[in-house]
Amino acid sequence: MKTKREIHAVIFHIGACALGFIMIYPMLWLVASSFKSNDTMFQDAYSLIPKVWDAGTNYRSGLEGVGNVSFATFFVTTVLVTVVGTVGCVFISLLAAYAFTRIKFWGSNFLFGCVMMTMMIPPQVMVVPQYIILKKLGLIDTRVALIIPWFFGGAFFIFLMVQFFRGIPKELDEAAMIDGCGKAGILFRVLVPVVKPALVTASIFAFYWIWQDFFQPLIFMSTTKKFTISLALNMYLDPNSYNNYGGLFAMSVISLLPVIIFFIFFQKYLVNGIAMDGIKG
């Protein structure tokens, strides 16, 4: 029996390693391609070992940017939009979830149902009315246009936090009220520390979604130096001239680093947030 268990363990670990390699192979290929020469990059596309190493040229040309705009400009714009958008989205979602679960008002269940139904609407459908509104406000081709849509919260984040709030006894609210806390004090002093896993989970998802968003910048922006990274990377390829694949892959690697670092630091809260939400649900 012991030998049989050991064989099963070996088979399991070999299968897990093989599956893990298949899943991470695209990432490894991207990193390896950023080291390859632009001329030999696709001669042996499946190989992870460059025949001709040209990392210096790739990363230097990538950092120089496109359209006389450096990659650092795109990076700073993306960081600004992502950080402000993430904070606004998570904060508004927190307030909405608190209102739905802790404040009694007429039509709350109906409004919460409407919010949940918006999860079935593709985000591309909302771009046209958003564009019309932003156009009338004179915000098209400004960084504000990329941030404002996220300041109306997210249905998924509201649902996630509502599930957490429903699992917290309301006796805590009553005890805090006896101690002199108002509604804001109850939210930020009592409830926020308890729902920290949900807040971090929502922040991770919002950070990722805003960072990699391509469609909204494509519609709302027209000035090159105001582009985000996802839109700028597309400019490294020009069918009418020279395609800088080396610079594209090099900058793709750099653009993935903030997301990977953010995930590594907060993955514990992400797992706890999803697991606890599943238990409460």
DAHUKA-V252654 format. One record per residue. RES is the residue in three letters. PSI is psi as a letter, one per 20 degrees, with the letter a starting at -180 (NA if undefined). D_LAST is the distance of its C-alpha to the last C-alpha in Angstrom with 2 decimals. Layout:
# DAHUKA-V252654
[[RES PSI D_LAST] [RES PSI D_LAST]]
This chain:
# DAHUKA-V252654
[[MET h 39.60] [LYS g 39.48] [THR h 41.10] [LYS g 38.68] [ARG h 35.66] [GLU g 37.41] [ILE g 38.07] [HIS h 34.44] [ALA g 33.43] [VAL g 36.06] [ILE g 35.05] [PHE g 31.38] [HIS h 32.34] [ILE g 34.84] [GLY g 32.36] [ALA g 29.75] [CYS g 32.53] [ALA g 33.74] [LEU g 30.38] [GLY h 29.86] [PHE g 33.36] [ILE h 32.71] [MET h 29.64] [ILE i 31.54] [TYR g 34.84] [PRO h 34.50] [MET g 34.08] [LEU h 37.04] [TRP h 39.04] [LEU g 38.45] [VAL g 39.63] [ALA h 42.56] [SER h 43.58] [SER i 43.79] [PHE i 46.55] [LYS q 48.49] [SER q 51.49] [ASN h 50.85] [ASP h 53.69] [THR j 52.53] [MET h 48.78] [PHE j 48.49] [GLN h 51.37] [ASP m 49.14] [ALA h 45.71] [TYR i 43.83] [SER q 45.43] [LEU i 43.70] [ILE o 47.09] [PRO p 49.08] [LYS h 52.65] [VAL o 53.67] [TRP p 51.88] [ASP l 51.72] [ALA h 48.78] [GLY g 50.93] [THR g 51.94] [ASN g 48.44] [TYR h 46.79] [ARG g 49.81] [SER h 49.93] [GLY g 46.19] [LEU h 46.38] [GLU h 49.31] [GLY a 46.97] [VAL q 48.05] [GLY k 49.92] [ASN k 51.53] [VAL p 48.15] [SER q 47.04] [PHE h 43.66] [ALA h 43.17] [THR g 43.17] [PHE h 40.36] [PHE g 38.44] [VAL g 38.87] [THR g 37.84] [THR g 34.65] [VAL g 33.79] [LEU g 34.52] [VAL g 32.47] [THR g 29.48] [VAL g 29.45] [VAL g 30.03] [GLY g 27.65] [THR g 24.80] [VAL g 25.47] [GLY g 25.74] [CYS g 22.64] [VAL h 20.35] [PHE g 22.20] [ILE h 22.04] [SER h 18.32] [LEU g 17.93] [LEU g 20.23] [ALA g 18.57] [ALA h 15.09] [TYR g 17.05] [ALA g 18.97] [PHE h 16.18] [THR h 14.54] [ARG i 17.73] [ILE p 20.64] [LYS p 21.54] [PHE q 23.46] [TRP p 24.49] [GLY j 22.56] [SER g 19.46] [ASN h 17.14] [PHE g 19.59] [LEU h 19.75] [PHE h 16.03] [GLY h 16.17] [CYS g 19.20] [VAL g 17.58] [MET h 14.86] [MET h 17.81] [THR i 19.61] [MET h 17.35] [MET i 19.37] [ILE p 22.64] [PRO p 24.39] [PRO h 25.44] [GLN h 29.01] [VAL h 29.17] [MET i 28.78] [VAL h 31.58] [VAL g 34.41] [PRO h 33.57] [GLN g 32.76] [TYR g 36.13] [ILE g 37.95] [ILE g 36.54] [LEU h 37.30] [LYS g 40.71] [LYS h 41.61] [LEU i 40.62] [GLY k 42.78] [LEU i 40.05] [ILE q 40.38] [ASP k 41.46] [THR q 40.20] [ARG h 37.51] [VAL h 36.02] [ALA h 35.22] [LEU i 32.90] [ILE g 31.11] [ILE g 30.81] [PRO h 28.38] [TRP i 25.76] [PHE j 26.34] [PHE j 24.43] [GLY a 21.03] [GLY p 18.59] [ALA g 16.02] [PHE g 13.70] [PHE h 14.24] [ILE g 13.82] [PHE g 10.39] [LEU g 9.48] [MET h 11.28] [VAL g 10.13] [GLN h 6.55] [PHE g 8.89] [PHE h 11.37] [ARG h 9.51] [GLY i 9.15] [ILE p 12.88] [PRO p 15.35] [LYS i 17.64] [GLU h 20.51] [LEU h 20.64] [ASP g 21.49] [GLU h 24.10] [ALA h 25.62] [ALA h 25.95] [MET h 27.58] [ILE h 30.02] [ASP i 30.94] [GLY j 31.79] [CYS p 28.88] [GLY a 28.37] [LYS h 25.24] [ALA g 25.92] [GLY g 26.53] [ILE g 23.31] [LEU g 21.37] [PHE h 23.39] [ARG h 24.47] [VAL g 21.56] [LEU g 18.23] [VAL g 19.12] [PRO h 19.94] [VAL h 16.60] [VAL k 14.61] [LYS g 17.23] [PRO h 15.09] [ALA h 13.25] [LEU g 16.79] [VAL h 18.33] [THR g 15.87] [ALA h 16.56] [SER g 20.21] [ILE g 20.53] [PHE g 19.30] [ALA g 21.39] [PHE g 24.33] [TYR g 24.33] [TRP g 24.04] [ILE g 26.79] [TRP g 28.97] [GLN j 29.19] [ASP p 29.34] [PHE h 32.49] [PHE g 32.44] [GLN g 32.48] [PRO h 35.26] [LEU h 37.16] [ILE h 37.19] [PHE h 37.59] [MET q 39.97] [SER i 43.57] [THR p 45.20] [THR g 45.10] [LYS i 44.86] [LYS j 41.72] [PHE q 39.84] [THR r 36.74] [ILE g 36.78] [SER h 35.02] [LEU h 37.72] [ALA h 40.54] [LEU h 40.01] [ASN h 40.82] [MET i 44.21] [TYR i 45.31] [LEU p 45.95] [ASP o 48.83] [PRO i 50.15] [ASN i 53.41] [SER b 54.17] [TYR p 53.07] [ASN o 49.49] [ASN m 48.52] [TYR h 46.03] [GLY g 46.65] [GLY h 45.81] [LEU g 42.76] [PHE h 41.30] [ALA g 42.31] [MET h 40.60] [SER g 37.50] [VAL g 37.31] [ILE h 37.75] [SER h 35.13] [LEU h 32.52] [LEU g 33.28] [PRO h 31.42] [VAL g 28.17] [ILE g 28.60] [ILE g 29.59] [PHE g 26.72] [PHE g 24.24] [ILE g 26.11] [PHE h 26.11] [PHE j 22.41] [GLN h 20.86] [LYS g 19.82] [TYR h 17.66] [LEU g 16.28] [VAL g 15.24] [ASN g 13.86] [GLY g 11.93] [ILE g 10.29] [ALA g 9.85] [MET h 8.43] [ASP h 5.91] [GLY h 5.03] [ILE g 5.47] [LYS h 3.82] [GLY NA 0.00]]
